[in-house]
Amino acid sequence: MVSSDGFFKKMSTEPKKPHHAWLILIGCCCMMAAGLGAIWGTSGVFVIPVCGELGFTRGEFVLYLSFHAFASVITAPIAGHFLPRFNIRILMTAMTIIICLSFGMMSTYHHLWQWYLSGTLIGICSSFIFVLPTPLLIDNWFKKRSGLMLGIATSFSGIGAALFSPLFTSFINAWGWRTSYVFVALIFAALILPWTLFVFRYRPSDMGLLPYGAEEENVIQENIEVNTSPADDHKVKVSLSGVTLKMAVFSLPFICVVIFSSSDDYFGGLNNQLPALAVTAGYTAAFGALLLSMASIGNVVMKLSIGYLVDKVGIVKASYVQMATVIFSCMIFVVTPNQWLMLAAALLFGVQNSIVTLSEPLLVRHYFGEKYYAQIYSYVRAIAGAVGAAVLPIAAFIYDHTSSYDFAFIIGIGVALLLAFMVFLGEKRKGRLFEEK
């Protein structure tokens, strides 16, 4: 049996060394670069070459991303249940291997249904890799500046897309899109497997550690219990507050955050169309890749900025800044085809990537607390993903019917206003939710 005094005395006398939380952060950065960066963020560079060779319409082809999104709906609550309870290294390693095989097999495909099948398999596994784990791990391992740390981790989806978009475009130009799909799968495996195999742990308590930034004196007094079971001598239990899952899912803030998250998938669909937008405007495919890279750079800058704002002014005000930036960028795309202004608009439009990966999990934690955070967040992601699967290809279908993306960006302005209102309404009802608790 280990007393709390003895445990923390032991901790204080051991030599200082870098906290394991920093390795968790680096692993999450690689995971976001590979998942949302290499696989999701660069999917747009394959649209024109695949559709050009096989005769698909753009709307038909990008529909596989909706299968991806819909499949993740099914597995998000399952992932939210399993990740806190089972060995995440085994779970995440198995899911990573399946994603690699599914994406690599696209190099052999000739029919739409095959992309839809791979999209479904990738979606089933994605909840265990680049949908739920990063915000959960960052929240568990960092109690100091968690907003900025999540911003840093999720910004690597933009860094990955910025690096991989021109790289994969050059691969396609040199060796064709089929070989490029194999390269994407190999890069994905190389960036994720070392971390899932050797580094990741769900909680600091699994290693007998406190979260980074937790003050030992305050933790002892307020929310730390040390196990007295001999089998668990080095584990620390943390008592957290929060709204129950049942109370959360029947609340207005839950509805607001679901609408907020699902509507953002419309912007994801627009982002995937940026390379095609450039070609439609009369520019080259290389400029289209540059446009996507600028959005990815904006993704990085905005996530870091929003993460910093969250720690300073809170997630609600930071979300308003996000929406204002999206509106301004959409207006630029509508009013001018000038290439320099389009690059500036793409840079600003990169902020939309931070809505789901940064604002969504932080809003869930802000509205409902930390105790049932994993379960509530997984339900938000599941329902939002179901709605978002239908929303995602809308921009491509608008182009198919109008031969222009202008109306798609005008709709985007209205969506941003809706999202801002959802944040406002959820915040107004948050206090009542905790009073009812």
HUDADA-V240673 format. One record per residue. OMEGA is omega in degrees with one decimal (999 if undefined). BURIAL is b if it has 9 or more other ideal C-beta (glycine too) atoms within 8 Angstrom, else e. Layout:
omega:OMEGA burial:BURIAL
omega:OMEGA burial:BURIAL
//
This chain:
omega:-177.6 burial:e
omega:176.7 burial:b
omega:179.2 burial:e
omega:179.3 burial:b
omega:-178.7 burial:e
omega:-179.4 burial:e
omega:-176.5 burial:b
omega:173.8 burial:b
omega:177.5 burial:e
omega:179.6 burial:e
omega:-175.0 burial:b
omega:-178.0 burial:e
omega:178.7 burial:e
omega:-179.7 burial:e
omega:178.7 burial:e
omega:173.7 burial:e
omega:-178.2 burial:e
omega:179.9 burial:e
omega:-180.0 burial:e
omega:178.9 burial:b
omega:-179.4 burial:b
omega:174.7 burial:b
omega:175.2 burial:b
omega:179.4 burial:b
omega:-179.8 burial:b
omega:177.6 burial:b
omega:177.4 burial:b
omega:177.7 burial:b
omega:178.3 burial:b
omega:-179.7 burial:b
omega:179.0 burial:b
omega:178.3 burial:b
omega:-177.7 burial:b
omega:-175.0 burial:b
omega:-177.6 burial:b
omega:179.6 burial:b
omega:-174.3 burial:b
omega:-173.8 burial:b
omega:-176.4 burial:b
omega:-172.5 burial:b
omega:-178.7 burial:b
omega:-178.8 burial:b
omega:-179.2 burial:b
omega:-177.7 burial:b
omega:179.2 burial:b
omega:-172.8 burial:b
omega:-174.2 burial:b
omega:-179.6 burial:b
omega:179.5 burial:b
omega:-179.5 burial:b
omega:179.5 burial:b
omega:-178.2 burial:e
omega:-172.5 burial:e
omega:174.2 burial:e
omega:176.6 burial:e
omega:166.7 burial:b
omega:-178.5 burial:e
omega:179.4 burial:b
omega:179.2 burial:b
omega:-175.3 burial:e
omega:-176.4 burial:b
omega:177.0 burial:b
omega:177.8 burial:b
omega:175.5 burial:b
omega:175.1 burial:b
omega:174.3 burial:b
omega:175.5 burial:b
omega:-177.6 burial:b
omega:-178.1 burial:b
omega:179.3 burial:b
omega:178.9 burial:b
omega:175.5 burial:b
omega:-176.0 burial:b
omega:-172.7 burial:b
omega:-177.9 burial:b
omega:177.1 burial:b
omega:178.0 burial:b
omega:178.1 burial:b
omega:178.5 burial:b
omega:177.3 burial:b
omega:-173.0 burial:b
omega:-173.8 burial:b
omega:178.7 burial:b
omega:-169.3 burial:e
omega:-174.2 burial:e
omega:-178.9 burial:e
omega:-174.8 burial:e
omega:178.8 burial:b
omega:178.0 burial:b
omega:-179.0 burial:e
omega:-174.2 burial:b
omega:177.1 burial:b
omega:179.3 burial:b
omega:-179.2 burial:e
omega:178.3 burial:b
omega:179.8 burial:b
omega:179.2 burial:b
omega:178.9 burial:b
omega:180.0 burial:b
omega:179.9 burial:b
omega:-178.4 burial:b
omega:-179.1 burial:b
omega:178.7 burial:b
omega:-179.8 burial:b
omega:176.9 burial:b
omega:179.5 burial:b
omega:-177.4 burial:b
omega:-169.2 burial:e
omega:175.6 burial:b
omega:-174.3 burial:e
omega:-177.5 burial:e
omega:-175.7 burial:b
omega:179.8 burial:e
omega:174.9 burial:b
omega:179.0 burial:b
omega:178.3 burial:b
omega:178.4 burial:b
omega:177.9 burial:b
omega:178.7 burial:b
omega:-180.0 burial:b
omega:178.2 burial:b
omega:179.5 burial:b
omega:178.9 burial:b
omega:-176.6 burial:b
omega:-171.1 burial:b
omega:179.3 burial:b
omega:-179.6 burial:b
omega:-174.7 burial:b
omega:-172.9 burial:b
omega:173.2 burial:b
omega:-176.0 burial:b
omega:-168.0 burial:b
omega:-174.5 burial:b
omega:178.5 burial:b
omega:179.2 burial:b
omega:-179.6 burial:b
omega:179.5 burial:b
omega:179.5 burial:b
omega:179.8 burial:b
omega:-171.2 burial:b
omega:-178.2 burial:b
omega:172.3 burial:b
omega:177.5 burial:e
omega:179.1 burial:e
omega:-178.3 burial:e
omega:177.3 burial:b
omega:179.2 burial:b
omega:179.9 burial:b
omega:176.9 burial:b
omega:176.1 burial:b
omega:178.5 burial:b
omega:-177.6 burial:b
omega:-176.8 burial:b
omega:178.5 burial:b
omega:-179.0 burial:b
omega:169.3 burial:b
omega:176.5 burial:b
omega:177.6 burial:b
omega:178.6 burial:b
omega:-179.7 burial:b
omega:179.7 burial:b
omega:179.7 burial:b
omega:-171.7 burial:b
omega:-178.3 burial:b
omega:176.6 burial:b
omega:179.3 burial:b
omega:-178.9 burial:e
omega:175.3 burial:b
omega:177.5 burial:b
omega:175.3 burial:e
omega:-179.3 burial:b
omega:-179.9 burial:b
omega:-176.0 burial:e
omega:-172.5 burial:e
omega:-179.8 burial:e
omega:-174.4 burial:e
omega:-178.2 burial:b
omega:177.8 burial:e
omega:-178.8 burial:b
omega:176.4 burial:b
omega:178.3 burial:b
omega:178.5 burial:b
omega:179.7 burial:b
omega:-179.5 burial:b
omega:-179.5 burial:b
omega:178.3 burial:b
omega:178.0 burial:b
omega:-179.3 burial:b
omega:-177.1 burial:b
omega:-177.5 burial:e
omega:-172.1 burial:b
omega:-172.1 burial:b
omega:179.2 burial:b
omega:-177.2 burial:e
omega:-180.0 burial:b
omega:-178.0 burial:b
omega:-166.8 burial:e
omega:-167.8 burial:e
omega:-168.1 burial:b
omega:166.8 burial:b
omega:-174.1 burial:b
omega:-176.8 burial:b
omega:171.8 burial:e
omega:-179.0 burial:b
omega:176.9 burial:b
omega:178.3 burial:e
omega:-178.7 burial:e
omega:-176.8 burial:e
omega:168.9 burial:b
omega:173.8 burial:b
omega:177.6 burial:b
omega:178.5 burial:b
omega:178.1 burial:e
omega:178.2 burial:b
omega:-173.5 burial:e
omega:-177.3 burial:b
omega:-178.7 burial:e
omega:-178.9 burial:e
omega:-179.6 burial:b
omega:-174.4 burial:b
omega:-167.3 burial:e
omega:-168.6 burial:e
omega:176.9 burial:e
omega:171.3 burial:b
omega:179.1 burial:e
omega:-179.4 burial:b
omega:174.8 burial:b
omega:178.0 burial:e
omega:180.0 burial:e
omega:-178.8 burial:e
omega:-175.3 burial:e
omega:-172.8 burial:e
omega:-173.2 burial:b
omega:180.0 burial:e
omega:178.8 burial:b
omega:177.8 burial:b
omega:-179.3 burial:b
omega:177.8 burial:b
omega:-175.6 burial:e
omega:178.3 burial:b
omega:177.4 burial:e
omega:-179.9 burial:b
omega:178.8 burial:b
omega:179.1 burial:e
omega:-178.7 burial:b
omega:179.3 burial:e
omega:-177.1 burial:b
omega:-171.9 burial:b
omega:177.8 burial:b
omega:-177.7 burial:e
omega:177.1 burial:b
omega:176.5 burial:b
omega:177.5 burial:b
omega:177.9 burial:b
omega:-179.1 burial:e
omega:-177.4 burial:b
omega:175.1 burial:b
omega:177.2 burial:b
omega:177.8 burial:b
omega:-175.3 burial:b
omega:-176.5 burial:b
omega:179.7 burial:b
omega:-179.8 burial:b
omega:178.3 burial:b
omega:174.7 burial:b
omega:178.3 burial:b
omega:175.7 burial:b
omega:176.3 burial:b
omega:176.8 burial:b
omega:-179.1 burial:b
omega:179.1 burial:b
omega:-178.3 burial:b
omega:-177.3 burial:b
omega:176.0 burial:b
omega:178.1 burial:b
omega:176.5 burial:b
omega:-179.8 burial:b
omega:179.3 burial:b
omega:178.2 burial:b
omega:179.8 burial:b
omega:176.2 burial:e
omega:179.7 burial:e
omega:-176.2 burial:e
omega:176.2 burial:e
omega:177.8 burial:b
omega:176.5 burial:e
omega:176.6 burial:b
omega:176.7 burial:b
omega:177.8 burial:b
omega:178.1 burial:b
omega:178.5 burial:b
omega:177.9 burial:b
omega:177.6 burial:b
omega:176.3 burial:b
omega:178.9 burial:b
omega:175.4 burial:b
omega:175.5 burial:b
omega:175.9 burial:b
omega:-179.2 burial:b
omega:-176.8 burial:b
omega:-176.4 burial:b
omega:179.1 burial:b
omega:176.3 burial:b
omega:-179.2 burial:b
omega:-179.4 burial:b
omega:176.9 burial:b
omega:177.0 burial:b
omega:178.9 burial:b
omega:179.9 burial:b
omega:-179.8 burial:b
omega:-177.4 burial:b
omega:-172.8 burial:e
omega:179.4 burial:e
omega:-174.8 burial:e
omega:-177.6 burial:b
omega:179.5 burial:b
omega:177.6 burial:b
omega:178.3 burial:b
omega:176.8 burial:b
omega:177.2 burial:b
omega:176.5 burial:b
omega:-175.6 burial:b
omega:178.1 burial:b
omega:179.6 burial:b
omega:177.8 burial:b
omega:-179.4 burial:b
omega:-178.6 burial:b
omega:-179.4 burial:b
omega:177.9 burial:b
omega:178.6 burial:b
omega:179.0 burial:b
omega:179.6 burial:b
omega:-177.4 burial:b
omega:-168.6 burial:e
omega:-175.3 burial:e
omega:172.5 burial:e
omega:-179.8 burial:e
omega:-172.3 burial:e
omega:-179.9 burial:e
omega:177.3 burial:e
omega:176.2 burial:b
omega:177.1 burial:b
omega:178.1 burial:b
omega:179.3 burial:b
omega:178.4 burial:b
omega:177.7 burial:b
omega:179.0 burial:b
omega:-177.4 burial:b
omega:177.3 burial:b
omega:179.2 burial:b
omega:-177.8 burial:b
omega:179.4 burial:b
omega:-177.9 burial:b
omega:-175.6 burial:b
omega:-178.7 burial:b
omega:-173.2 burial:b
omega:-177.3 burial:b
omega:-174.3 burial:b
omega:-178.0 burial:b
omega:-179.8 burial:b
omega:179.7 burial:b
omega:175.6 burial:b
omega:177.4 burial:b
omega:178.8 burial:b
omega:-178.9 burial:b
omega:-177.4 burial:b
omega:-167.2 burial:b
omega:-179.7 burial:b
omega:-170.8 burial:b
omega:-170.9 burial:e
omega:179.7 burial:e
omega:-174.2 burial:b
omega:-176.9 burial:b
omega:-178.3 burial:b
omega:-179.6 burial:b
omega:-179.7 burial:b
omega:179.9 burial:b
omega:177.5 burial:b
omega:175.2 burial:b
omega:-178.0 burial:b
omega:-178.7 burial:b
omega:-177.8 burial:b
omega:179.1 burial:b
omega:178.3 burial:b
omega:178.8 burial:b
omega:178.4 burial:b
omega:-178.0 burial:b
omega:178.6 burial:b
omega:177.9 burial:b
omega:-176.7 burial:e
omega:-170.1 burial:b
omega:-175.5 burial:b
omega:-174.2 burial:b
omega:-178.0 burial:b
omega:179.1 burial:b
omega:179.6 burial:b
omega:174.9 burial:b
omega:177.5 burial:b
omega:-179.3 burial:b
omega:-176.6 burial:b
omega:-176.2 burial:e
omega:-175.4 burial:e
omega:179.2 burial:e
omega:177.2 burial:e
omega:-175.6 burial:b
omega:-177.7 burial:b
omega:178.3 burial:b
omega:179.3 burial:b
omega:175.3 burial:b
omega:174.9 burial:b
omega:179.0 burial:b
omega:177.2 burial:b
omega:178.2 burial:b
omega:178.3 burial:e
omega:179.4 burial:b
omega:177.5 burial:b
omega:177.6 burial:b
omega:-179.0 burial:b
omega:177.8 burial:b
omega:179.4 burial:b
omega:178.7 burial:e
omega:177.7 burial:b
omega:179.3 burial:b
omega:-177.3 burial:b
omega:178.4 burial:b
omega:179.7 burial:b
omega:179.9 burial:b
omega:-176.7 burial:e
omega:-178.2 burial:b
omega:-178.2 burial:b
omega:179.1 burial:e
omega:180.0 burial:e
omega:-179.0 burial:b
omega:175.7 burial:e
omega:179.5 burial:e
omega:178.2 burial:e
omega:999 burial:e
//
